[in-house]
Amino acid sequence: MRSANNREIILSIRNLFLTAGLAFTALTGATALAPTQAMACDLDRDIVFGDLDWSSAQFHNRLAQFILEEGYGCTTDVIPGSTLPIYNGMARGDIDIAMEIWVPNVQDWWDEETSKGTVESVGLAYPDAVQGWFVPRYLVEGDNAPAAGLTSVSQLGDYASVFEDPEDPDMGRFYNCIAGWGCEDANTRKLHAYGLDETFTNFRPGTGGALAAAIESAILRERPIVFYYWGPTWVLGKVGDQVIQLEEPAYDADTWAEMMAADPADSAEVATAYPVIPVEIGVNSEFGAQAPTIVEFLGNYTTTGAMVSQALLYMQENDVEADEAALNFLRTREDVWTQWVADDVADRVRAAL
C-alpha cells in the first residue's frame, strides 16, 4: 500500500515538472519570437539602393543595408550605375534610395524632380563635403617654418619660392587636379583671378593616382607642396590632420557664376571659395510614403566628411571593399550609429556583428 502511494506521489511530481516545463518552454518560445515579430520591415520586398560608382556612396549603402537587414528585418538589393542613370531610376521608382546626392552638381535635375514630387531628401549623409587648396602644417606653423604665417591664397604669391617648381625654378608649382575635370577648370580660373598664374606653374598631374601619390610623398618627406584636393577621400583621411586649407573669399554664388562664365578660363577676374556641400540622402517619394520606419532611420542617419575619409582610408590601406569598411565602422563607431536607431534595433545589429 505504501509502495503504491509512493508511486502515485512520484508520478504526480513528474507530471507537475512536465507541466511546468511545457509552460516554461511556451513562455520562452514566445519571448524568443518577440524580436523577430518586432523587426518586421516596412515593405515585403527588397529595398533597392542606387549603387553609385564611387567609394563613399558604396560605403554608405553597405552601412545602411546592414542596419536595415539585421536591425529591421529588411532584405536589400543594389543597382549599380553612374550619377544620372541612378538618380533617374530613383525618380521612376526602380530605385528606392540614393545615399549620396550632391545637389549642386545636379541642380537642374533636382529642381525638376522635386517640383514634380518624384524624389525627396530625407536626411544628410554628411554635411561637409569640401574642396579647396591645402598646404602642410609643417610649412606654416612655427616661427622657423619656411612659410610661417601663410593662411590665405592672397598671400601665396609672396611664398612662391617655397613651392619651387623643379622644372621651372623661377616659379612655384601649384598641383591642380586632372585636366578635363571640372575642378581643374575652376582652379585655372582662380589662379588667374588671384594673380597667381604669374608666380605659379599650373601643374596638372596625368591621373588622380599621380596627384594622390605626389601629395602623400611630399608630406611623408616633409617637402613643400600646395595642392587642390577634395573630401571625403582616403587622401584627406590620411593627411587631413597634417594640412590646413587656405582661406579664400567666402563662397558667393554670383561671384562663382561670373568666374565660371569667363572665356577663356584664364581671363577670369573674380574668384570665390568652393561651396561646402551638404550631401543629401534621397528617396523615391512613393517609397518614402510606404516606408515611414525606414525614412525615420535615414533621417537620423548622419556622418561627417572626416568619418567618411577614414572609412575610405581603411579601404585603401587594407585593400578591402565597401562592405568591410561598413563592418569596421559598425564595430568601432558604436558611439555614432547607435544614435540613429532604437535600442532594440541596435541590439540586433550588435548581435549580427
Contacts in CASP RR format, 6 or more apart in sequence:
PFRMAT RR
TARGET T0000
AUTHOR 0000-0000-0000
METHOD contacts of the structure
MODEL  1
MRSANNREIILSIRNLFLTAGLAFTALTGATALAPTQAMACDLDRDIVFG
DLDWSSAQFHNRLAQFILEEGYGCTTDVIPGSTLPIYNGMARGDIDIAME
IWVPNVQDWWDEETSKGTVESVGLAYPDAVQGWFVPRYLVEGDNAPAAGL
TSVSQLGDYASVFEDPEDPDMGRFYNCIAGWGCEDANTRKLHAYGLDETF
TNFRPGTGGALAAAIESAILRERPIVFYYWGPTWVLGKVGDQVIQLEEPA
YDADTWAEMMAADPADSAEVATAYPVIPVEIGVNSEFGAQAPTIVEFLGN
YTTTGAMVSQALLYMQENDVEADEAALNFLRTREDVWTQWVADDVADRVR
AAL
35 344 0 8 1.000
35 348 0 8 1.000
38 344 0 8 1.000
39 71 0 8 1.000
39 72 0 8 1.000
39 73 0 8 1.000
39 344 0 8 1.000
39 345 0 8 1.000
39 348 0 8 1.000
40 73 0 8 1.000
41 47 0 8 1.000
41 68 0 8 1.000
41 72 0 8 1.000
41 73 0 8 1.000
41 74 0 8 1.000
41 75 0 8 1.000
41 293 0 8 1.000
41 294 0 8 1.000
42 72 0 8 1.000
42 74 0 8 1.000
42 290 0 8 1.000
42 291 0 8 1.000
42 292 0 8 1.000
42 293 0 8 1.000
42 294 0 8 1.000
43 74 0 8 1.000
43 287 0 8 1.000
43 290 0 8 1.000
43 291 0 8 1.000
43 294 0 8 1.000
45 75 0 8 1.000
46 75 0 8 1.000
46 76 0 8 1.000
46 77 0 8 1.000
47 68 0 8 1.000
47 74 0 8 1.000
47 75 0 8 1.000
47 76 0 8 1.000
47 77 0 8 1.000
47 96 0 8 1.000
47 97 0 8 1.000
47 291 0 8 1.000
47 294 0 8 1.000
48 76 0 8 1.000
48 77 0 8 1.000
48 78 0 8 1.000
48 79 0 8 1.000
48 94 0 8 1.000
48 95 0 8 1.000
48 96 0 8 1.000
48 97 0 8 1.000
49 61 0 8 1.000
49 64 0 8 1.000
49 65 0 8 1.000
49 76 0 8 1.000
49 77 0 8 1.000
49 78 0 8 1.000
49 79 0 8 1.000
49 95 0 8 1.000
49 96 0 8 1.000
49 97 0 8 1.000
49 98 0 8 1.000
49 99 0 8 1.000
50 61 0 8 1.000
50 78 0 8 1.000
50 79 0 8 1.000
50 80 0 8 1.000
50 81 0 8 1.000
50 86 0 8 1.000
50 90 0 8 1.000
50 95 0 8 1.000
50 97 0 8 1.000
50 98 0 8 1.000
50 99 0 8 1.000
51 57 0 8 1.000
51 58 0 8 1.000
51 61 0 8 1.000
51 78 0 8 1.000
51 79 0 8 1.000
51 80 0 8 1.000
51 81 0 8 1.000
51 86 0 8 1.000
52 58 0 8 1.000
52 81 0 8 1.000
52 82 0 8 1.000
52 83 0 8 1.000
52 86 0 8 1.000
52 98 0 8 1.000
52 99 0 8 1.000
52 100 0 8 1.000
53 80 0 8 1.000
53 81 0 8 1.000
53 82 0 8 1.000
54 100 0 8 1.000
55 312 0 8 1.000
55 315 0 8 1.000
55 322 0 8 1.000
56 100 0 8 1.000
56 232 0 8 1.000
56 308 0 8 1.000
56 311 0 8 1.000
56 312 0 8 1.000
57 98 0 8 1.000
57 99 0 8 1.000
57 100 0 8 1.000
58 321 0 8 1.000
58 322 0 8 1.000
59 308 0 8 1.000
59 311 0 8 1.000
59 312 0 8 1.000
59 315 0 8 1.000
59 322 0 8 1.000
59 325 0 8 1.000
59 326 0 8 1.000
59 329 0 8 1.000
60 99 0 8 1.000
60 100 0 8 1.000
60 125 0 8 1.000
60 303 0 8 1.000
60 308 0 8 1.000
61 78 0 8 1.000
61 99 0 8 1.000
61 322 0 8 1.000
62 322 0 8 1.000
62 323 0 8 1.000
62 325 0 8 1.000
62 326 0 8 1.000
63 326 0 8 1.000
63 329 0 8 1.000
63 330 0 8 1.000
63 337 0 8 1.000
64 97 0 8 1.000
64 99 0 8 1.000
64 297 0 8 1.000
64 298 0 8 1.000
64 301 0 8 1.000
65 76 0 8 1.000
65 78 0 8 1.000
65 326 0 8 1.000
66 323 0 8 1.000
66 326 0 8 1.000
66 327 0 8 1.000
66 330 0 8 1.000
66 349 0 8 1.000
66 352 0 8 1.000
67 297 0 8 1.000
67 330 0 8 1.000
67 337 0 8 1.000
67 340 0 8 1.000
67 341 0 8 1.000
67 345 0 8 1.000
67 349 0 8 1.000
68 74 0 8 1.000
68 76 0 8 1.000
68 294 0 8 1.000
68 297 0 8 1.000
69 75 0 8 1.000
69 76 0 8 1.000
70 348 0 8 1.000
70 349 0 8 1.000
70 351 0 8 1.000
70 352 0 8 1.000
71 341 0 8 1.000
71 345 0 8 1.000
71 348 0 8 1.000
71 349 0 8 1.000
71 352 0 8 1.000
72 293 0 8 1.000
72 294 0 8 1.000
72 297 0 8 1.000
72 345 0 8 1.000
74 294 0 8 1.000
79 86 0 8 1.000
79 89 0 8 1.000
79 94 0 8 1.000
79 95 0 8 1.000
83 105 0 8 1.000
83 106 0 8 1.000
84 106 0 8 1.000
84 109 0 8 1.000
86 95 0 8 1.000
86 98 0 8 1.000
87 98 0 8 1.000
87 101 0 8 1.000
87 106 0 8 1.000
87 109 0 8 1.000
87 113 0 8 1.000
87 119 0 8 1.000
88 109 0 8 1.000
89 95 0 8 1.000
90 96 0 8 1.000
90 97 0 8 1.000
90 98 0 8 1.000
90 118 0 8 1.000
90 119 0 8 1.000
90 282 0 8 1.000
90 283 0 8 1.000
90 284 0 8 1.000
91 113 0 8 1.000
91 116 0 8 1.000
91 118 0 8 1.000
91 119 0 8 1.000
91 284 0 8 1.000
92 118 0 8 1.000
93 118 0 8 1.000
93 284 0 8 1.000
93 286 0 8 1.000
93 287 0 8 1.000
95 284 0 8 1.000
96 283 0 8 1.000
96 284 0 8 1.000
96 287 0 8 1.000
96 288 0 8 1.000
96 291 0 8 1.000
97 281 0 8 1.000
97 282 0 8 1.000
97 283 0 8 1.000
97 284 0 8 1.000
97 287 0 8 1.000
97 298 0 8 1.000
98 281 0 8 1.000
98 282 0 8 1.000
98 283 0 8 1.000
99 125 0 8 1.000
99 281 0 8 1.000
99 282 0 8 1.000
100 125 0 8 1.000
100 279 0 8 1.000
100 280 0 8 1.000
100 281 0 8 1.000
101 110 0 8 1.000
101 121 0 8 1.000
101 279 0 8 1.000
101 280 0 8 1.000
101 281 0 8 1.000
101 282 0 8 1.000
102 129 0 8 1.000
102 277 0 8 1.000
102 279 0 8 1.000
103 110 0 8 1.000
103 121 0 8 1.000
103 277 0 8 1.000
103 278 0 8 1.000
103 280 0 8 1.000
104 275 0 8 1.000
104 277 0 8 1.000
110 119 0 8 1.000
113 119 0 8 1.000
114 120 0 8 1.000
114 121 0 8 1.000
117 285 0 8 1.000
118 284 0 8 1.000
118 285 0 8 1.000
119 282 0 8 1.000
119 283 0 8 1.000
119 284 0 8 1.000
119 285 0 8 1.000
120 282 0 8 1.000
120 283 0 8 1.000
120 285 0 8 1.000
120 288 0 8 1.000
121 280 0 8 1.000
121 281 0 8 1.000
121 282 0 8 1.000
122 281 0 8 1.000
122 282 0 8 1.000
122 283 0 8 1.000
122 288 0 8 1.000
122 295 0 8 1.000
122 298 0 8 1.000
122 299 0 8 1.000
123 280 0 8 1.000
123 281 0 8 1.000
123 282 0 8 1.000
123 298 0 8 1.000
123 299 0 8 1.000
123 301 0 8 1.000
123 302 0 8 1.000
124 278 0 8 1.000
124 279 0 8 1.000
124 280 0 8 1.000
124 281 0 8 1.000
124 302 0 8 1.000
125 279 0 8 1.000
125 280 0 8 1.000
125 281 0 8 1.000
125 301 0 8 1.000
125 302 0 8 1.000
125 303 0 8 1.000
125 308 0 8 1.000
126 232 0 8 1.000
126 278 0 8 1.000
126 279 0 8 1.000
126 302 0 8 1.000
126 303 0 8 1.000
126 304 0 8 1.000
126 305 0 8 1.000
126 307 0 8 1.000
126 308 0 8 1.000
127 276 0 8 1.000
127 278 0 8 1.000
127 279 0 8 1.000
127 302 0 8 1.000
127 304 0 8 1.000
128 276 0 8 1.000
128 277 0 8 1.000
128 278 0 8 1.000
128 304 0 8 1.000
128 305 0 8 1.000
129 230 0 8 1.000
129 231 0 8 1.000
129 232 0 8 1.000
129 276 0 8 1.000
129 277 0 8 1.000
129 278 0 8 1.000
129 279 0 8 1.000
129 305 0 8 1.000
130 230 0 8 1.000
130 231 0 8 1.000
130 245 0 8 1.000
130 274 0 8 1.000
130 276 0 8 1.000
130 305 0 8 1.000
131 183 0 8 1.000
131 228 0 8 1.000
131 229 0 8 1.000
131 230 0 8 1.000
131 231 0 8 1.000
131 274 0 8 1.000
132 228 0 8 1.000
132 229 0 8 1.000
132 230 0 8 1.000
132 245 0 8 1.000
132 246 0 8 1.000
132 248 0 8 1.000
132 273 0 8 1.000
132 274 0 8 1.000
133 153 0 8 1.000
133 174 0 8 1.000
133 187 0 8 1.000
133 226 0 8 1.000
133 227 0 8 1.000
133 228 0 8 1.000
133 245 0 8 1.000
133 246 0 8 1.000
133 248 0 8 1.000
134 226 0 8 1.000
134 227 0 8 1.000
134 228 0 8 1.000
134 229 0 8 1.000
134 243 0 8 1.000
134 244 0 8 1.000
134 245 0 8 1.000
134 246 0 8 1.000
135 147 0 8 1.000
135 150 0 8 1.000
135 225 0 8 1.000
135 226 0 8 1.000
135 227 0 8 1.000
135 243 0 8 1.000
135 244 0 8 1.000
135 246 0 8 1.000
136 218 0 8 1.000
136 219 0 8 1.000
136 222 0 8 1.000
136 224 0 8 1.000
136 225 0 8 1.000
136 239 0 8 1.000
136 242 0 8 1.000
136 243 0 8 1.000
137 242 0 8 1.000
137 243 0 8 1.000
137 244 0 8 1.000
138 145 0 8 1.000
138 222 0 8 1.000
138 242 0 8 1.000
139 145 0 8 1.000
139 146 0 8 1.000
139 147 0 8 1.000
139 150 0 8 1.000
139 162 0 8 1.000
139 224 0 8 1.000
140 147 0 8 1.000
140 148 0 8 1.000
140 149 0 8 1.000
140 150 0 8 1.000
140 151 0 8 1.000
140 244 0 8 1.000
141 148 0 8 1.000
142 148 0 8 1.000
146 159 0 8 1.000
146 162 0 8 1.000
146 224 0 8 1.000
147 159 0 8 1.000
147 162 0 8 1.000
147 224 0 8 1.000
149 155 0 8 1.000
150 156 0 8 1.000
150 159 0 8 1.000
150 246 0 8 1.000
151 244 0 8 1.000
151 246 0 8 1.000
151 247 0 8 1.000
152 246 0 8 1.000
152 247 0 8 1.000
152 248 0 8 1.000
153 190 0 8 1.000
153 194 0 8 1.000
153 196 0 8 1.000
153 246 0 8 1.000
153 247 0 8 1.000
153 248 0 8 1.000
154 194 0 8 1.000
154 247 0 8 1.000
156 194 0 8 1.000
156 196 0 8 1.000
156 199 0 8 1.000
156 200 0 8 1.000
156 226 0 8 1.000
156 246 0 8 1.000
157 195 0 8 1.000
157 196 0 8 1.000
157 199 0 8 1.000
157 200 0 8 1.000
160 171 0 8 1.000
160 172 0 8 1.000
160 199 0 8 1.000
160 200 0 8 1.000
161 172 0 8 1.000
162 224 0 8 1.000
163 172 0 8 1.000
163 173 0 8 1.000
163 174 0 8 1.000
163 200 0 8 1.000
163 224 0 8 1.000
163 225 0 8 1.000
163 226 0 8 1.000
164 171 0 8 1.000
164 172 0 8 1.000
164 173 0 8 1.000
164 224 0 8 1.000
165 171 0 8 1.000
165 172 0 8 1.000
165 173 0 8 1.000
165 200 0 8 1.000
165 201 0 8 1.000
165 203 0 8 1.000
166 173 0 8 1.000
167 201 0 8 1.000
168 201 0 8 1.000
171 199 0 8 1.000
171 200 0 8 1.000
171 201 0 8 1.000
172 199 0 8 1.000
172 200 0 8 1.000
172 201 0 8 1.000
173 200 0 8 1.000
173 201 0 8 1.000
173 203 0 8 1.000
173 226 0 8 1.000
174 187 0 8 1.000
174 191 0 8 1.000
174 196 0 8 1.000
174 200 0 8 1.000
174 201 0 8 1.000
174 202 0 8 1.000
174 203 0 8 1.000
174 226 0 8 1.000
174 227 0 8 1.000
174 228 0 8 1.000
175 203 0 8 1.000
175 205 0 8 1.000
175 211 0 8 1.000
175 214 0 8 1.000
175 215 0 8 1.000
175 225 0 8 1.000
175 226 0 8 1.000
175 227 0 8 1.000
175 228 0 8 1.000
176 183 0 8 1.000
176 184 0 8 1.000
176 187 0 8 1.000
176 188 0 8 1.000
176 202 0 8 1.000
176 203 0 8 1.000
176 204 0 8 1.000
176 205 0 8 1.000
176 228 0 8 1.000
177 183 0 8 1.000
177 184 0 8 1.000
177 187 0 8 1.000
177 204 0 8 1.000
177 205 0 8 1.000
177 208 0 8 1.000
177 211 0 8 1.000
177 228 0 8 1.000
177 229 0 8 1.000
178 184 0 8 1.000
178 204 0 8 1.000
178 205 0 8 1.000
178 206 0 8 1.000
178 207 0 8 1.000
178 208 0 8 1.000
178 211 0 8 1.000
179 204 0 8 1.000
179 206 0 8 1.000
183 228 0 8 1.000
183 230 0 8 1.000
184 204 0 8 1.000
185 260 0 8 1.000
185 265 0 8 1.000
186 259 0 8 1.000
186 260 0 8 1.000
186 274 0 8 1.000
187 202 0 8 1.000
187 228 0 8 1.000
188 202 0 8 1.000
188 265 0 8 1.000
188 266 0 8 1.000
189 259 0 8 1.000
189 260 0 8 1.000
189 262 0 8 1.000
189 265 0 8 1.000
189 266 0 8 1.000
189 268 0 8 1.000
189 271 0 8 1.000
190 196 0 8 1.000
190 248 0 8 1.000
190 259 0 8 1.000
190 268 0 8 1.000
190 271 0 8 1.000
191 197 0 8 1.000
191 200 0 8 1.000
191 202 0 8 1.000
191 266 0 8 1.000
192 265 0 8 1.000
192 266 0 8 1.000
192 267 0 8 1.000
192 268 0 8 1.000
192 269 0 8 1.000
193 259 0 8 1.000
193 268 0 8 1.000
193 269 0 8 1.000
193 270 0 8 1.000
193 271 0 8 1.000
194 271 0 8 1.000
197 266 0 8 1.000
200 226 0 8 1.000
205 211 0 8 1.000
205 214 0 8 1.000
211 227 0 8 1.000
211 229 0 8 1.000
212 234 0 8 1.000
212 235 0 8 1.000
214 225 0 8 1.000
214 227 0 8 1.000
215 225 0 8 1.000
215 227 0 8 1.000
215 229 0 8 1.000
215 235 0 8 1.000
215 239 0 8 1.000
216 235 0 8 1.000
216 238 0 8 1.000
216 239 0 8 1.000
217 223 0 8 1.000
218 224 0 8 1.000
218 225 0 8 1.000
219 225 0 8 1.000
219 239 0 8 1.000
219 242 0 8 1.000
219 243 0 8 1.000
226 246 0 8 1.000
229 235 0 8 1.000
229 236 0 8 1.000
230 236 0 8 1.000
231 305 0 8 1.000
231 308 0 8 1.000
231 309 0 8 1.000
232 305 0 8 1.000
232 306 0 8 1.000
232 307 0 8 1.000
232 308 0 8 1.000
232 309 0 8 1.000
232 311 0 8 1.000
232 312 0 8 1.000
233 309 0 8 1.000
233 312 0 8 1.000
234 309 0 8 1.000
234 312 0 8 1.000
234 313 0 8 1.000
234 315 0 8 1.000
234 316 0 8 1.000
234 317 0 8 1.000
235 309 0 8 1.000
236 306 0 8 1.000
236 309 0 8 1.000
237 306 0 8 1.000
237 309 0 8 1.000
237 310 0 8 1.000
237 312 0 8 1.000
237 313 0 8 1.000
238 313 0 8 1.000
238 316 0 8 1.000
240 306 0 8 1.000
240 309 0 8 1.000
247 273 0 8 1.000
248 271 0 8 1.000
248 272 0 8 1.000
248 273 0 8 1.000
248 274 0 8 1.000
249 255 0 8 1.000
249 271 0 8 1.000
249 272 0 8 1.000
249 273 0 8 1.000
250 272 0 8 1.000
250 273 0 8 1.000
251 272 0 8 1.000
251 273 0 8 1.000
251 274 0 8 1.000
251 275 0 8 1.000
251 276 0 8 1.000
252 272 0 8 1.000
253 275 0 8 1.000
255 270 0 8 1.000
255 271 0 8 1.000
255 272 0 8 1.000
256 272 0 8 1.000
256 275 0 8 1.000
258 268 0 8 1.000
258 270 0 8 1.000
259 268 0 8 1.000
259 270 0 8 1.000
259 271 0 8 1.000
259 272 0 8 1.000
262 268 0 8 1.000
262 269 0 8 1.000
281 298 0 8 1.000
281 299 0 8 1.000
281 301 0 8 1.000
282 298 0 8 1.000
283 295 0 8 1.000
283 298 0 8 1.000
288 294 0 8 1.000
288 295 0 8 1.000
297 340 0 8 1.000
297 341 0 8 1.000
300 339 0 8 1.000
300 340 0 8 1.000
300 341 0 8 1.000
301 340 0 8 1.000
302 340 0 8 1.000
303 336 0 8 1.000
307 329 0 8 1.000
307 333 0 8 1.000
307 336 0 8 1.000
311 325 0 8 1.000
311 326 0 8 1.000
311 328 0 8 1.000
311 329 0 8 1.000
312 325 0 8 1.000
314 320 0 8 1.000
314 324 0 8 1.000
314 325 0 8 1.000
314 328 0 8 1.000
315 321 0 8 1.000
315 322 0 8 1.000
315 324 0 8 1.000
315 325 0 8 1.000
318 324 0 8 1.000
327 353 0 8 1.000
329 336 0 8 1.000
329 337 0 8 1.000
330 337 0 8 1.000
330 349 0 8 1.000
330 353 0 8 1.000
331 353 0 8 1.000
334 350 0 8 1.000
337 346 0 8 1.000
337 349 0 8 1.000
338 346 0 8 1.000
341 349 0 8 1.000
END
